[in-house]
């Protein structure tokens, strides 16, 4: 990343609202990270989000961006030289063949409802159109954004700008105060401690298992590299089932100590739950999830959680509900054709 010069940093946003001292500029590099963290924290508090973003997590994210040039694909808004919003766009290819141009805008709650977010959305759309112009004309293309249902200002803006909800997901939480049933692994399968050389094999097995999930695309090596640098990369907590040398299924458990401290709770995440096709329909997912719940309980956790696509074709929501998970939040994905 290169820092734009002062001369080139300012961005003209034609439909920006007439607010005294409001200005827009480009990303200036790591010097912006502290203000970005403070802005995210203010947004999370207003939107009742649990994410414990800190300087390390922002730095890690921006070291590993894929299909995004932050010097050109970001816009920051300031009032009296104080950051009040920033947005970023990037693109991803899905296994379905669609190329999505994704974006978000983080806008301080004190400045919502004044047209700032809408103007930034327009700027990002225009920027993503420029990016798309260099891509194949034969590839179906769509803008994509979304948010938690409580982020009504942002979701309403998307709808007013022609976006339609296309998918819903849930955060599901399971109390560990309730008894956890034990289910045996299918015959011939085993769970063993993860060894370092096995991690890329496990990663690619998970990618394969998620190929038929809506909205998914290639799992870039950069994604794994970023996760490896995170304190939530905890292979010793993973439940990975093997059939000889083949990965059959997994739950890549993790917990976020900073998030738990900030939220005053003891939660473990039973994320990346998947079973590869040849081993489906044998009760493996149920066995791995309950093994994970028992492990979390033994570690002193009070609850377990994970995100799920509410329209998952494998019946995941019904499986999780049968194991005591309950939906606590709903996330909505919006799309609009890129024309």
C-alpha positions, 0 to 999 in steps of 0.5 A: 500500500502506498500513501496518496499525496496530500494533493491527490488524497481529496475525493470529490463526492458530487451528491454529498450532503451540505454539512459544514466541514464535511470532506472525503479523502482516500485511505492514508495507510496505517496512520488511519488505523487507530481512528478506524478502530475507534469508529468501529467500536462506536458503530458496534456499540450502537448496533449491538455487535459483539466484535472486539476489533482492535489495532492488531485485527485491523492491521492483520486484515489490511495486510491480507486484502484480496481483490482490493486496492485500499488506496483506490477502493476506499473512501473516508469521511471527516468532519473537522478532520475527525473520521466519521465514516469509511467504506471499502469495496472489493470483488469475489468470484463464486462457484456459481459463476457470479462475480460479486462486488462487495462493500460496506460503509461504517458510519458513526451513529451520530452522523446517520440519517444525513445522506453521508452513507448514501453518498459514499455508497454511490462513490463505491458503486462507481469505483466498483463499476470502473473495476468491473469494466476491466473484467470479462463481459461474459461473467454475471455481476452483482453488487453485494452488501448487507448487515444485521437486522438491527442496522436499519438505517443501512439496510433501508438505504440499500433498499432505497438504492435498488438492492433486494434481500437475497439471503438470510443467516443466523447467529445460533447460540447454545447454552451449555447449562443444558445437558449435552448428549453424546453421539458416537463417531461412525464406525471406521472414523477417528478424531486425532490431534491436528498436526501442523503439516495437516492444516493445509489438507484440512483447509482444502477439505473444508473448501471442498465441503463448502463448494455447494454452499450459497455465496461461497468461492475459492478459499484463497491461501491469503485467507488462511495466512491471515487466520494463522496470525490471529489469536483465534487460530487454535488448531488444538481445539479443532475436531477433525475426523479422519478416514485413514488419510482422508478428512471426512468432516470437521468443526474448527472450534475457536474462542475469542478471549478479547471478545469474551472479556469485552462482552463479559461472557464465556463463549466458544464458537463451533464454526466451520462445521462441515462434512465432505460428500462421501461421509454425509448422512451417517451422523458425523456432524452431530457427533463432532458438534456434541464432542465440541460442546462437551469440550467447551463445557469442560473448558468452563465455557457457558455457551457455544455459538456459530453462524449459519445460512438459514436456507442451507440445503443440507438442513443445517438449521434443523440439525443445530436446533435439534442439538439445542441451538437457538437463533439470536440474530439475523443477518441479511445479504442484499444484491443489485445487478451491476449494469 
